[in-house]
Amino acid sequence: TADAPRSEADFLRYLAEAPHDDARRALFTDWLLEQGSPRGEFMALQRAGRELTPKETKRAAALQKKHEREWLGSLHGGHRKGTARYVDGVLRELELSMWRGSEVPLPDEPRLATLQRLELDGGTNLPLGAMFAVPVWPSLVSLTAPLWVLEQVPAALLDSLGELGVVEPSLADPRKPFDFLARHALPKLTSLRLVGQWWRDVAAFERLPQRARLERVEVETTTPELWFPQAAKLERLDVLPGTSKYSEEGQRRFRFHFQRGHPLRISVPRSPAPETLRELLLVPLGHVPAEARRGAQLELPAGAVLTREVLAAFEALAQR
């Protein structure tokens, strides 16, 4: 027909019109294969409907690495390497770090329509309102961004989200994130992420009108002891302790997982230094209420080794 897609750009817009339509993705895959496109092979692998062999998994990863710049279109400028995730051959998750106008996606970028999870960061002088003003977000369920970005997002889009992540303002910024959240209905919100270091105002969190609906809260904080008591009030709470010294991405992998009806689980990175273990594992664990830390379990990555002294200190705290 006259309206049938005739190019890859046409197909991307075609998918954007109905991003949940599997028949359209199948048609796009077949068309790409007919053209001999590497993306067709990639989509066919992801849409195989079975677990891929190690060789096929390696091939799909190689195709994505080689062609991702082209596949991301205007999203590539601000794309944080290694964060693009495809499902059934279409883009579902992405992190963008935008510090120049050239890194801001085009407002009519069709790839935005299939995104389910998006994390944003960047310069405060960038006008992102146009990117959020157009109705190209039918799939988005999770958005994480600084407060200055969230203030540019239309209320209708915020109200459609099931998960919202707020990157804390700088200490010099007078804006209050919990006041922003309280001003919005957010009727579908069940998961809240508090990203940064200085989240301390637990009282303001408890006053949130959405508080009773939250099923999961994740908080990064230098004061985990303030947040641990919330574990008794939430279905799931993840606390990521940090200090200004250990807040780098490579160090912020200690995670205290609280889930109602289950013992506390603590994820530990592969090779933490002894000082890091003390400050981000043992000291915070000592602040967990006794009934919550009893029976706590360590989750260690393959090859991780902890000293006898650390293990003994952990077991002593977990048995109290």
C-alpha positions in Angstrom: 0.0 0.0 0.0 1.0 3.6 -0.3 1.5 3.8 3.5 3.6 0.7 3.8 7.1 1.2 5.2 9.7 1.3 2.5 12.9 2.2 4.5 14.4 1.5 7.9 13.3 5.1 9.0 9.8 4.3 7.9 9.8 1.1 9.9 11.0 2.9 13.0 8.1 5.3 12.8 5.8 2.4 12.0 7.0 0.6 15.2 6.6 3.9 17.2 2.9 4.1 16.3 2.3 0.7 18.1 5.4 -0.2 20.1 3.7 -3.2 21.7 2.6 -4.8 18.4 4.7 -7.9 17.9 3.4 -8.4 14.4 5.0 -5.1 13.4 8.4 -6.2 14.9 8.1 -9.5 13.0 7.5 -7.6 9.7 10.4 -5.3 10.4 12.7 -8.3 11.1 11.7 -10.0 7.9 12.2 -6.8 5.9 15.7 -6.3 7.4 16.7 -9.9 6.6 15.5 -9.4 3.0 17.8 -6.3 2.8 20.7 -8.3 4.2 20.9 -5.9 7.2 23.0 -6.9 10.2 20.1 -5.5 12.4 17.9 -8.2 10.8 20.2 -10.9 12.0 20.3 -9.3 15.5 16.5 -9.0 15.7 16.1 -12.6 14.5 18.5 -13.8 17.2 16.6 -11.9 19.9 13.3 -13.0 18.6 14.3 -16.7 18.4 11.9 -17.7 21.2 14.4 -19.9 22.9 17.6 -19.6 25.0 20.5 -18.7 22.7 23.6 -20.8 22.5 26.8 -19.2 23.8 27.9 -18.7 20.1 24.6 -17.0 19.3 24.8 -14.8 22.4 28.3 -13.7 21.5 27.2 -13.0 17.9 24.3 -10.8 19.1 26.6 -8.9 21.4 29.2 -8.4 18.6 26.5 -7.1 16.2 25.2 -4.6 18.8 28.7 -3.3 19.6 29.6 -2.8 15.9 26.3 -1.2 14.8 25.0 0.5 17.9 25.9 4.0 16.8 23.8 3.7 13.8 20.9 1.9 15.6 20.7 4.6 18.3 20.2 7.4 15.8 20.0 10.8 17.6 20.2 9.0 20.9 23.9 8.2 20.3 25.2 11.6 21.2 24.4 11.4 24.9 24.4 7.6 25.1 26.3 6.2 28.1 28.3 3.3 26.7 27.1 -0.1 27.7 23.6 0.9 28.9 21.5 0.2 25.8 19.4 -2.9 26.2 17.4 -4.4 23.4 14.5 -6.8 23.8 13.0 -8.5 20.8 15.4 -6.4 18.7 14.0 -3.0 19.8 15.5 -0.6 22.3 14.0 -0.9 25.8 16.5 0.6 28.3 19.0 3.4 28.0 21.1 5.9 30.0 21.8 9.4 28.6 24.3 11.9 29.8 23.8 15.2 28.1 26.1 18.2 28.6 25.8 19.8 25.1 22.9 20.7 22.9 24.2 18.2 20.3 23.7 15.4 22.8 20.0 16.0 23.2 17.8 13.6 21.1 15.6 15.0 18.4 12.1 15.6 19.8 10.6 13.4 17.1 13.1 10.6 17.6 11.1 7.4 16.9 13.4 5.2 19.1 12.0 6.9 22.1 8.6 5.2 21.6 9.9 1.7 22.5 11.9 2.8 25.6 10.6 1.3 28.9 13.4 2.6 31.2 15.4 5.8 30.8 18.0 7.4 33.0 19.1 11.0 32.3 21.8 13.3 33.6 23.5 16.4 32.2 23.9 20.1 32.2 21.2 22.2 33.9 21.1 24.7 31.0 19.7 22.3 28.4 16.1 22.8 27.4 14.6 19.3 27.5 10.9 20.4 27.5 10.5 19.8 23.8 11.8 16.2 24.1 9.1 15.4 26.7 6.3 17.5 25.2 5.6 15.3 22.2 3.6 12.1 22.7 6.3 9.6 21.9 6.6 7.9 25.3 3.8 5.2 25.1 6.1 2.5 26.5 8.0 4.3 29.3 7.3 3.0 32.8 10.6 4.1 34.6 12.3 7.4 34.5 15.3 8.5 36.6 16.6 12.1 36.3 17.7 15.1 38.3 15.0 17.3 39.7 15.6 20.1 37.1 14.8 17.6 34.3 11.7 16.2 36.1 10.4 19.7 36.4 10.3 19.8 32.6 8.3 16.6 32.2 4.6 17.0 31.6 2.4 15.8 34.5 0.6 13.4 32.2 3.8 11.5 31.5 4.8 11.5 35.2 1.4 10.2 36.1 1.9 7.2 33.7 5.1 6.0 35.4 5.3 3.0 37.7 8.9 3.8 38.8 10.5 7.2 39.3 14.1 7.9 40.2 15.1 11.3 41.6 18.7 12.4 41.4 19.3 14.6 44.4 20.0 18.3 43.8 23.4 19.8 44.9 23.7 21.0 48.4 23.5 24.6 47.1 20.3 23.9 45.3 17.3 25.2 47.3 14.8 22.9 45.5 13.3 20.1 47.7 12.7 16.8 45.9 10.0 15.5 48.3 8.0 18.8 47.8 8.1 18.2 44.1 6.8 14.6 44.5 4.1 15.8 46.8 2.8 18.2 44.2 2.1 15.4 41.7 -0.6 12.7 41.9 1.6 9.9 40.4 -1.3 7.4 40.6 0.7 4.5 39.1 3.9 5.0 41.2 4.9 1.8 43.1 8.7 2.1 43.0 10.8 5.1 44.1 14.6 5.5 43.6 16.5 8.1 45.5 19.9 8.5 43.8 22.9 10.3 45.2 24.6 10.6 48.6 22.8 13.1 50.9 19.3 11.7 51.3 18.5 12.3 54.9 15.0 13.8 55.2 13.2 10.6 56.2 10.4 12.6 57.8 9.6 14.3 54.4 9.6 10.9 52.8 7.1 9.6 55.3 4.8 12.6 54.6 4.6 11.8 50.8 1.0 11.2 49.8 2.2 8.3 47.6 4.0 6.7 50.5 1.3 4.1 51.3 1.3 2.9 47.7 5.0 2.3 47.4 6.0 -1.3 47.1 9.8 -0.7 46.7 12.2 2.0 47.7 15.8 2.2 46.8 18.0 4.9 48.4 21.7 5.8 48.1 22.8 7.6 51.3 25.7 8.5 53.5 23.3 8.0 56.5 21.9 4.5 56.0 21.0 4.3 59.7 18.2 6.8 59.2 16.6 4.6 56.5 17.0 1.1 58.0 13.9 1.5 60.2 11.8 2.0 57.0 12.3 -1.7 56.3 9.5 -2.6 58.8 7.1 -0.3 56.9 7.8 -1.2 53.2 7.4 -4.4 51.2 10.9 -4.0 49.9 13.7 -1.6 50.7 17.2 -1.4 49.1 19.7 0.8 50.9 23.1 1.5 49.3 25.4 2.9 51.9 28.0 5.4 50.8 30.4 8.0 52.1 31.9 10.9 50.1 35.0 8.9 49.9 33.4 5.7 48.6 30.6 7.1 46.5 32.3 6.3 43.1 30.4 3.9 40.8 32.9 1.2 41.4 32.4 1.3 45.2 28.7 1.9 45.5 27.8 -1.8 45.0 27.1 -2.6 48.7 23.4 -3.1 48.8 21.2 -4.0 51.8 18.1 -5.8 50.5 15.2 -5.8 52.9 12.1 -7.8 51.8 9.2 -8.5 54.0 9.1 -12.1 55.2 12.7 -12.8 54.1 16.1 -12.4 55.9 18.3 -9.4 55.1 20.5 -10.0 52.1 23.7 -7.9 51.6 25.4 -7.7 48.2 29.1 -7.1 48.3 31.4 -6.2 45.3 34.2 -8.5 44.2 37.3 -7.1 45.9 36.6 -4.4 48.4 39.4 -3.1 50.6 39.3 -3.8 54.3 38.6 -0.2 55.1 35.7 -0.2 52.6 34.3 -3.4 54.2 34.3 -1.8 57.6 32.7 1.5 56.5 30.1 0.2 54.0 29.3 -3.3 55.4 30.1 -3.7 59.1 29.4 -0.2 60.4 26.0 0.1 58.6 25.1 -3.5 59.6 25.6 -2.5 63.2 22.9 0.2 62.8 20.3 -2.3 61.4 17.7 -3.0 64.1 18.5 -6.3 65.8 15.4 -8.1 64.6 16.0 -7.1 61.0 19.7 -8.2 60.9 19.3 -11.5 62.6 20.0 -14.2 60.1 21.4 -11.8 57.5 23.1 -13.3 54.5 26.0 -12.2 52.4 25.8 -12.4 48.6 29.3 -12.5 47.1 30.2 -12.5 43.4 32.2 -15.5 42.1 35.8 -15.3 43.2 35.2 -12.8 46.0 37.2 -13.5 49.1 36.6 -12.0 52.6 39.1 -12.3 55.5 38.3 -14.4 58.5 38.2 -11.3 60.6 35.5 -9.7 58.4 33.5 -12.9 58.3 33.7 -13.3 62.0 32.6 -9.7 62.6 29.7 -10.2 60.2 28.5 -13.4 61.8 28.6 -11.9 65.2 26.4 -9.0 64.1 24.1 -11.3 62.2 23.5 -13.5 65.2 22.7 -10.8 67.7 
